[in-house]
Amino acid sequence: MDPQEHEADHGTGSPAAPHMTPEELRLWGRRFLDWVAGYHEQIESYPVLSQVRPGEVADGLPQSPPAEPEGFDAVLDDLERVIVPGLTHWQSPGFFAFFPTPATGPAILGDLLSSGLGVQGMLWASSPACTELESRVLDWLVELCGLPQRFRSDGSGGGVIQDSASSSALCALVAARERALTSAAGATIADLVVYTSQHAHSSIYKSARIAGFGADRVRYVDSDPTYAMSPEALAAAAVADRAAGLVPCAVVGTVGTTSSLAFDPVARLAAIARSEGMWTHVDGALAGAAAVCPEFRFVNRGLAAVDSYCFNPHKWLLTNLDCTAMWVADREALTGALSVTPEYLRNPHSEKGTVIDYRDWQVPLGRRFRSLKLWLVLRWYGAEGLQTHIRSGVAWAQQFAGWVREHPDFSLAAPAPLNLVCFRHRGGDEVNRRILDAVNEEGRFYITHTVLDGQYTLRLSVGTVATRAHHVEAAWDAITAAAANL
Ligand SMILES: *Cc1c(COP(=O)(O)O)cnc(C)c1O
């Protein structure tokens, strides 16, 4: 039906907008879902990296918005014509760049439910199911990943779904700031110091700055040869800052750095933090998911002593963006720092304190029903299915690491404990850069780089849904062929 036709003015003088009727939603919904399924089916036929030049997508779009309602056939045409060529295909089996973000069927359907229900879950009372499913699913993850019991919502802690590891760090640092300002008499924000390592994600520095810490109050503690933060250097830095009249406030450790998947010694960092009265936050963005497998629970080492922790199901746990699982040991420390209550949000359930209001656990007020997609993912795969995905990613990456080790011209640039392999050709930075460009230009694969010890380093990260062993093998063939053809 033409969208203009179907809303008549019934004499009020103000016709309703041409909303999509439930029947139209059903029809278009089938077409669009079919389109998405087809996209996944054909994913291997696209060059992984988008080939467009800057401005090309914008040139394919009209300068001005549509004045009149448009038919959706035209939208589907434009999707194929303008949008798809401008995509880098993150779901491609040859996507070995950065870290993966898997759009699985159950996650897509969970997002569809969330959008379709259109619920705003800021308060328990604004949609009780939104809050209670979220708490339950995060308690499930505590069990599934073997995380400390103190993170469970039936004690003094609890879990929340954030939009990102970045937001989780921000919320943790705001809580740390408030706790330090309350306990250190006379201290101001200018006195507070945050410690992290050079290998921590850039979002830690950004979060610290947004939370109000000075640029000269973020310390990059030295790391050891495996790129893990040195506890001795942390202790020395905290002592020096105390001596200078400053207040050590928070330590942010990483389990699985973005650059090389280095693991900070969390137990030792947390012990130092506790003796200095600091908050410990741990960022497990990618690697935290590995804990669904008992044999990879080393990623959880030390978490029993930390104040907050997060990892991204939207990286390796088969859930599309955005879905970060964050836990705190003491939820009042978090809500105390983030809760501001205007009159229009007051309600009897919140006043009694018997319910969780997730608006107090995050920066924005409004929140989507994100737990639906995690719920669907966990139910579709079960613990066994999740473990199979993690294990296959590790096995294929380990196989790749073995080929690197055996090759006379390549070597590993860092330990490769899970699904990320950092490696380089012995020819030096320029050679490695040319290998990367040649592999990526060819179109079947996308790999990215980092710099470790000042040297240009190639990275291959495994974890998309479509990837199989033969894709990893073909990527290695392409890399060695590119090196041979230089
Ligand atoms: C990817 C990554 C992040 C950023 O994740 P967002 O959810 O996009 O904020 C933070 N820390 C580490 C260690 C990461 O690998």
PDBQT file of the ligand as one rigid body, heavy atoms in Angstrom, charges set to zero:
ROOT
HETATM    1  C1  LIG A 501      37.642  -2.968  22.422  1.00  0.00    +0.000 C 
HETATM    2  C2  LIG A 501      38.169  -2.569  23.731  1.00  0.00    +0.000 A 
HETATM    3  C3  LIG A 501      37.638  -1.501  24.420  1.00  0.00    +0.000 A 
HETATM    4  C4  LIG A 501      36.585  -0.592  23.832  1.00  0.00    +0.000 C 
HETATM    5  O1  LIG A 501      35.381  -1.233  23.840  1.00  0.00    +0.000 OA
HETATM    6  P1  LIG A 501      34.032  -0.392  23.685  1.00  0.00    +0.000 P 
HETATM    7  O2  LIG A 501      33.006  -1.350  24.168  1.00  0.00    +0.000 OA
HETATM    8  O3  LIG A 501      33.924  -0.086  22.232  1.00  0.00    +0.000 OA
HETATM    9  O4  LIG A 501      34.149   0.818  24.500  1.00  0.00    +0.000 OA
HETATM   10  C5  LIG A 501      38.099  -1.230  25.685  1.00  0.00    +0.000 A 
HETATM   11  N1  LIG A 501      39.066  -1.977  26.238  1.00  0.00    +0.000 NA
HETATM   12  C6  LIG A 501      39.625  -3.022  25.598  1.00  0.00    +0.000 A 
HETATM   13  C7  LIG A 501      40.695  -3.816  26.266  1.00  0.00    +0.000 C 
HETATM   14  C8  LIG A 501      39.188  -3.352  24.317  1.00  0.00    +0.000 A 
HETATM   15  O5  LIG A 501      39.741  -4.384  23.674  1.00  0.00    +0.000 OA
ENDROOT
TORSDOF 0
